[in-house]
Amino acid sequence: MEAKNTVLEVMKKEGKALSAGQIAEKSGLDRKEIDKAMKALKKEELIVSPKRCYWEPKK
């Protein structure tokens, strides 16, 4: 699943917590793909939410 890698790369590059909409703008991916990728990343505990609806890579 390459969308997962793209989402993680965008988050790391920005260096701050992002919403799914912001990730969509910066990556050019479809919002549904991003939601699916983020769900997988959450399950693998690779991303965390510092505030509601915003996500960043786990440190």
Rosetta constraint file for C-alpha pairs under 8 A:
AtomPair CA 1 CA 5 HARMONIC 7.38 0.50
AtomPair CA 1 CA 37 HARMONIC 7.91 0.50
AtomPair CA 2 CA 6 HARMONIC 6.30 0.50
AtomPair CA 3 CA 7 HARMONIC 6.10 0.50
AtomPair CA 3 CA 29 HARMONIC 7.64 0.50
AtomPair CA 3 CA 33 HARMONIC 6.67 0.50
AtomPair CA 3 CA 34 HARMONIC 6.78 0.50
AtomPair CA 3 CA 37 HARMONIC 6.01 0.50
AtomPair CA 4 CA 8 HARMONIC 6.29 0.50
AtomPair CA 4 CA 34 HARMONIC 7.54 0.50
AtomPair CA 4 CA 37 HARMONIC 4.62 0.50
AtomPair CA 4 CA 38 HARMONIC 6.93 0.50
AtomPair CA 4 CA 40 HARMONIC 7.56 0.50
AtomPair CA 4 CA 41 HARMONIC 6.99 0.50
AtomPair CA 5 CA 9 HARMONIC 6.09 0.50
AtomPair CA 6 CA 10 HARMONIC 6.21 0.50
AtomPair CA 6 CA 27 HARMONIC 7.12 0.50
AtomPair CA 7 CA 11 HARMONIC 6.33 0.50
AtomPair CA 7 CA 23 HARMONIC 6.80 0.50
AtomPair CA 7 CA 27 HARMONIC 7.34 0.50
AtomPair CA 7 CA 34 HARMONIC 6.87 0.50
AtomPair CA 7 CA 37 HARMONIC 7.22 0.50
AtomPair CA 7 CA 38 HARMONIC 7.49 0.50
AtomPair CA 8 CA 12 HARMONIC 6.22 0.50
AtomPair CA 8 CA 57 HARMONIC 6.84 0.50
AtomPair CA 9 CA 13 HARMONIC 6.00 0.50
AtomPair CA 10 CA 14 HARMONIC 6.19 0.50
AtomPair CA 10 CA 23 HARMONIC 6.78 0.50
AtomPair CA 10 CA 26 HARMONIC 7.17 0.50
AtomPair CA 10 CA 27 HARMONIC 6.79 0.50
AtomPair CA 11 CA 15 HARMONIC 6.30 0.50
AtomPair CA 11 CA 16 HARMONIC 6.95 0.50
AtomPair CA 11 CA 17 HARMONIC 7.15 0.50
AtomPair CA 11 CA 18 HARMONIC 6.89 0.50
AtomPair CA 11 CA 23 HARMONIC 7.57 0.50
AtomPair CA 11 CA 55 HARMONIC 7.99 0.50
AtomPair CA 11 CA 56 HARMONIC 5.92 0.50
AtomPair CA 11 CA 57 HARMONIC 6.47 0.50
AtomPair CA 12 CA 16 HARMONIC 7.75 0.50
AtomPair CA 12 CA 56 HARMONIC 7.60 0.50
AtomPair CA 12 CA 57 HARMONIC 6.58 0.50
AtomPair CA 15 CA 56 HARMONIC 7.89 0.50
AtomPair CA 16 CA 56 HARMONIC 6.41 0.50
AtomPair CA 17 CA 49 HARMONIC 7.68 0.50
AtomPair CA 17 CA 50 HARMONIC 7.27 0.50
AtomPair CA 17 CA 54 HARMONIC 5.46 0.50
AtomPair CA 17 CA 55 HARMONIC 4.93 0.50
AtomPair CA 17 CA 56 HARMONIC 4.59 0.50
AtomPair CA 18 CA 22 HARMONIC 6.01 0.50
AtomPair CA 18 CA 23 HARMONIC 6.57 0.50
AtomPair CA 18 CA 54 HARMONIC 4.94 0.50
AtomPair CA 18 CA 55 HARMONIC 5.33 0.50
AtomPair CA 18 CA 56 HARMONIC 6.51 0.50
AtomPair CA 19 CA 23 HARMONIC 6.38 0.50
AtomPair CA 19 CA 53 HARMONIC 5.83 0.50
AtomPair CA 19 CA 54 HARMONIC 4.47 0.50
AtomPair CA 19 CA 55 HARMONIC 6.24 0.50
AtomPair CA 20 CA 24 HARMONIC 6.17 0.50
AtomPair CA 20 CA 31 HARMONIC 7.18 0.50
AtomPair CA 20 CA 34 HARMONIC 6.75 0.50
AtomPair CA 20 CA 35 HARMONIC 7.07 0.50
AtomPair CA 20 CA 53 HARMONIC 7.73 0.50
AtomPair CA 20 CA 54 HARMONIC 7.43 0.50
AtomPair CA 21 CA 25 HARMONIC 6.36 0.50
AtomPair CA 21 CA 31 HARMONIC 7.11 0.50
AtomPair CA 22 CA 26 HARMONIC 6.28 0.50
AtomPair CA 23 CA 27 HARMONIC 5.85 0.50
AtomPair CA 23 CA 34 HARMONIC 7.68 0.50
AtomPair CA 24 CA 28 HARMONIC 5.48 0.50
AtomPair CA 24 CA 29 HARMONIC 5.41 0.50
AtomPair CA 24 CA 30 HARMONIC 6.42 0.50
AtomPair CA 24 CA 31 HARMONIC 5.89 0.50
AtomPair CA 24 CA 34 HARMONIC 7.00 0.50
AtomPair CA 25 CA 29 HARMONIC 7.73 0.50
AtomPair CA 29 CA 33 HARMONIC 6.69 0.50
AtomPair CA 29 CA 34 HARMONIC 6.77 0.50
AtomPair CA 30 CA 34 HARMONIC 6.45 0.50
AtomPair CA 31 CA 35 HARMONIC 6.20 0.50
AtomPair CA 32 CA 36 HARMONIC 6.25 0.50
AtomPair CA 33 CA 37 HARMONIC 6.11 0.50
AtomPair CA 34 CA 38 HARMONIC 5.96 0.50
AtomPair CA 35 CA 39 HARMONIC 6.13 0.50
AtomPair CA 36 CA 40 HARMONIC 6.47 0.50
AtomPair CA 37 CA 41 HARMONIC 6.19 0.50
AtomPair CA 38 CA 42 HARMONIC 6.01 0.50
AtomPair CA 38 CA 47 HARMONIC 7.96 0.50
AtomPair CA 39 CA 43 HARMONIC 6.26 0.50
AtomPair CA 40 CA 44 HARMONIC 6.27 0.50
AtomPair CA 41 CA 45 HARMONIC 6.05 0.50
AtomPair CA 41 CA 46 HARMONIC 5.30 0.50
AtomPair CA 41 CA 47 HARMONIC 6.01 0.50
AtomPair CA 42 CA 46 HARMONIC 6.11 0.50
AtomPair CA 42 CA 47 HARMONIC 5.62 0.50
AtomPair CA 42 CA 48 HARMONIC 7.10 0.50
AtomPair CA 45 CA 58 HARMONIC 7.36 0.50
AtomPair CA 46 CA 57 HARMONIC 5.96 0.50
AtomPair CA 46 CA 58 HARMONIC 5.34 0.50
AtomPair CA 47 CA 55 HARMONIC 6.40 0.50
AtomPair CA 47 CA 56 HARMONIC 5.44 0.50
AtomPair CA 47 CA 57 HARMONIC 4.27 0.50
AtomPair CA 47 CA 58 HARMONIC 4.75 0.50
AtomPair CA 48 CA 55 HARMONIC 5.59 0.50
AtomPair CA 48 CA 56 HARMONIC 5.60 0.50
AtomPair CA 48 CA 57 HARMONIC 6.20 0.50
AtomPair CA 48 CA 58 HARMONIC 5.56 0.50
AtomPair CA 49 CA 53 HARMONIC 7.19 0.50
AtomPair CA 49 CA 54 HARMONIC 5.66 0.50
AtomPair CA 49 CA 55 HARMONIC 4.50 0.50
AtomPair CA 49 CA 56 HARMONIC 6.36 0.50
AtomPair CA 50 CA 54 HARMONIC 6.74 0.50
AtomPair CA 50 CA 55 HARMONIC 6.67 0.50
AtomPair CA 50 CA 56 HARMONIC 7.52 0.50
AtomPair CA 51 CA 55 HARMONIC 7.62 0.50
